[in-house]
Amino acid sequence: MHLAYPAVLSALLFCTGLYGVLARRNAILVLMSVELMLNAVNLNLVAFDVWLSKTAEETLHSGQALTLFTITIAAAEIGIGLAIVLAVYRNRGTSDIDKLRDTAESHDTDGPDRDALTAPQAEKAEATA
């Protein structure tokens, strides 16, 4: 098999993942696109490892070993990423990236909202005012 076939497929997968990262608004779809990009890199690593082992009589297979490490890191990344997305979704009610850009809470200049405070908090706010 020629090296061009997996290299072209890897480039197409990577470009598809890059488009998904840049164009998507949903955080879960962005994470899936990042995984697609990582799998394109893994395909490239394995293809070049096989190609080098045929030409250089290499028996170490370092590309395949590096691919296993990449898969392990990708699994940890997707686990942590999904946990963060779920926590943000529970707090904000959306996973739309455009709506999550401003992560700072807005503060009123007039002071705390008295309707949102409980009775002890409202008394404390009145005492300090």
C-alpha distance (Angstrom), angle and dihedral (degrees) to the residues before:
residue distance angle dihedral
M1 . . .
H2 3.79 . .
L3 3.77 121.5 .
A4 3.81 91.3 -128.2
Y5 3.82 95.2 71.9
P6 3.82 98.4 60.5
A7 3.81 90.8 36.4
V8 3.81 92.3 55.5
L9 3.82 91.4 44.4
S10 3.79 89.7 49.2
A11 3.80 91.5 50.0
L12 3.82 90.9 50.1
L13 3.82 91.7 49.1
F14 3.78 91.7 47.8
C15 3.81 92.7 48.9
T16 3.81 90.4 48.6
G17 3.80 90.0 51.3
L18 3.80 91.6 46.8
Y19 3.80 90.6 51.7
G20 3.81 89.1 49.7
V21 3.80 91.9 52.2
L22 3.78 93.7 48.2
A23 3.82 99.8 40.0
R24 3.80 105.7 35.6
R25 3.77 124.3 90.7
N26 3.80 99.3 -170.3
A27 3.81 112.1 89.9
I28 3.81 94.1 -143.7
L29 3.81 91.4 54.2
V30 3.80 89.4 49.6
L31 3.81 89.6 53.7
M32 3.81 90.0 49.4
S33 3.80 89.6 51.3
V34 3.80 90.8 51.8
E35 3.80 88.7 52.3
L36 3.81 89.5 51.3
M37 3.79 89.4 53.6
L38 3.81 91.4 49.5
N39 3.81 90.8 50.5
A40 3.80 89.9 51.5
V41 3.80 88.7 55.0
N42 3.82 89.9 48.0
L43 3.80 90.7 52.5
N44 3.80 89.7 51.3
L45 3.81 91.9 49.2
V46 3.79 93.3 51.6
A47 3.82 93.8 43.6
F48 3.79 93.1 51.4
D49 3.80 91.1 44.1
V50 3.80 91.1 55.0
W51 3.80 90.9 45.2
L52 3.81 92.8 49.6
S53 3.79 93.2 45.7
K54 3.82 89.8 56.0
T55 3.80 94.2 49.2
A56 3.80 104.0 33.9
E57 3.83 100.8 33.4
E58 3.79 88.7 -122.2
T59 3.80 113.8 170.2
L60 3.80 98.0 178.5
H61 3.84 96.5 82.3
S62 3.78 92.6 -156.2
G63 3.83 92.4 167.4
Q64 3.79 91.5 60.1
A65 3.79 91.9 46.6
L66 3.81 90.5 50.1
T67 3.81 88.7 49.6
L68 3.81 90.5 56.5
F69 3.80 90.0 52.5
T70 3.81 90.5 48.1
I71 3.81 91.2 51.5
T72 3.81 90.0 50.8
I73 3.79 92.8 50.1
A74 3.82 90.6 45.8
A75 3.81 90.8 53.5
A76 3.79 91.0 51.9
E77 3.81 90.9 45.7
I78 3.79 93.9 51.9
G79 3.81 91.5 47.2
I80 3.79 93.3 52.2
G81 3.80 92.3 40.0
L82 3.80 93.1 52.9
A83 3.80 90.8 47.1
I84 3.81 90.1 53.6
V85 3.81 92.3 46.1
L86 3.82 91.5 50.2
A87 3.81 91.8 48.5
V88 3.80 91.2 49.7
Y89 3.81 90.9 46.6
R90 3.81 91.1 52.5
N91 3.80 92.2 49.6
R92 3.80 100.0 39.5
G93 3.81 103.3 24.9
T94 3.82 94.0 -129.4
S95 3.77 139.8 71.6
D96 3.81 93.9 -158.3
I97 3.80 107.1 129.2
D98 3.81 94.6 -150.2
K99 3.80 90.9 57.8
L100 3.81 92.0 47.2
R101 3.79 97.2 55.1
D102 3.80 93.3 97.8
T103 3.80 102.4 59.9
A104 3.79 95.4 165.9
E105 3.77 116.6 97.2
S106 3.77 115.5 -118.6
H107 3.80 115.6 -115.9
D108 3.78 124.7 -156.2
T109 3.78 117.6 -129.6
D110 3.82 91.5 -144.3
G111 3.77 93.3 65.6
P112 3.78 132.3 -105.3
D113 3.78 121.1 -17.0
R114 3.80 104.4 -104.6
D115 3.81 93.7 -156.4
A116 3.80 92.1 58.4
L117 3.81 94.6 50.2
T118 3.75 125.2 90.8
A119 3.80 119.5 -123.3
P120 3.86 97.3 -93.9
Q121 3.80 90.9 45.3
A122 3.83 91.9 49.1
E123 3.81 90.9 50.7
K124 3.80 90.7 49.9
A125 3.83 91.0 48.8
E126 3.82 91.1 50.3
A127 3.80 91.2 48.8
T128 3.79 92.5 53.7
A129 3.83 94.5 43.9
